[in-house]
Amino acid sequence: MTVVDSREALSVTSDVPRFLEFFAGGGMARAGLSPEWVSVWANDFSEAKAAAYRRNWGGNELRVGDIAEVPSADLPVAEMAWASFPCQDLSLQASRSSRPSFNPFA
């Protein structure tokens, strides 16, 4: 697991509310919430998804690894916790499917 202390890496001193971004993928929750909110911590289990996050946002607040291994004491203070649906997984599965109209819920 890659760990960087977000309390040292990010200094948020404005009145902008902060959020934690669980299962961040490429950071699309951050894209939708910015600039009214600021992400102070993000994670994903997948290094490939983490690479997408880094390309979009840098990686100061990003943790790559199993969320079950993150002690709650390591999470910075925030006004909201956001957990994303695995949209990249479904998109990739659709592109790899041999079925002409892939529906993951069928």
C-alpha positions in Angstrom: 0.0 0.0 0.0 1.3 3.5 -0.9 0.8 5.9 1.9 1.3 9.6 2.1 0.2 11.7 5.1 -2.5 14.0 3.6 -2.3 16.2 6.6 1.2 17.1 5.5 0.7 16.9 1.8 -2.5 19.0 1.7 -3.1 22.2 3.6 -6.7 23.2 3.3 -7.2 26.6 5.0 -10.2 27.9 3.1 -13.9 27.7 3.8 -14.4 25.1 1.1 -15.9 21.9 2.6 -13.7 18.8 2.5 -14.6 15.3 1.5 -13.1 11.8 1.5 -13.2 9.9 -1.8 -13.5 6.2 -1.3 -13.1 3.9 -4.4 -12.1 6.9 -6.3 -11.3 5.4 -9.7 -10.3 8.3 -12.0 -11.6 10.9 -9.6 -14.9 11.7 -11.2 -16.6 12.5 -7.9 -13.9 15.1 -7.4 -14.6 16.4 -10.9 -18.3 16.8 -10.1 -17.9 18.3 -6.7 -15.0 20.7 -7.5 -14.5 23.6 -6.9 -17.2 23.8 -4.2 -15.7 20.9 -2.4 -12.1 19.8 -2.0 -10.9 16.1 -1.8 -8.5 15.7 1.1 -8.2 11.9 0.9 -8.8 9.3 -1.8 -8.3 5.6 -2.2 -8.6 2.8 -4.7 -7.5 -0.8 -4.6 -6.5 -0.9 -8.3 -3.1 0.6 -9.4 -4.5 1.1 -12.9 -7.4 3.2 -11.6 -4.9 5.0 -9.3 -2.9 5.9 -12.4 -6.0 7.5 -13.9 -6.6 9.4 -10.7 -3.0 10.7 -10.7 -3.2 11.7 -14.4 -6.3 13.7 -13.6 -5.5 15.2 -10.1 -2.0 14.3 -9.0 -1.6 11.9 -6.1 -0.9 13.8 -2.9 -4.1 12.6 -1.2 -4.4 9.2 -2.9 -3.9 5.9 -1.1 -3.6 2.7 -3.2 -4.6 -0.4 -1.3 -7.3 -2.3 0.5 -9.6 0.1 2.4 -9.9 -2.6 5.1 -6.3 -1.9 6.0 -6.7 1.8 6.6 -7.1 2.7 10.2 -9.9 5.2 10.7 -7.5 7.4 12.7 -5.5 7.9 9.5 -8.5 9.6 7.8 -8.4 13.4 7.8 -11.3 15.5 9.1 -13.9 16.1 6.4 -17.5 17.2 6.1 -18.5 14.3 3.7 -17.4 10.8 2.8 -18.1 9.7 -0.8 -18.0 6.1 -2.0 -18.2 5.6 -5.8 -19.8 2.9 -7.9 -17.3 0.8 -9.9 -18.1 2.5 -13.3 -14.6 1.9 -14.8 -15.1 -1.8 -14.1 -18.4 -1.9 -16.0 -17.0 0.2 -18.8 -14.1 -2.1 -19.3 -16.3 -5.2 -19.0 -18.6 -3.8 -21.7 -15.7 -3.3 -24.1 -14.4 -6.8 -23.5 -17.8 -8.5 -23.8 -18.5 -10.7 -26.8 -22.2 -9.9 -26.5 -23.4 -7.2 -28.8 -25.3 -5.3 -26.1 -23.7 -5.8 -22.8 -25.9 -5.3 -19.7 -24.2 -6.0 -16.4 -27.5 -6.1 -14.7 -29.1 -8.7 -17.0 
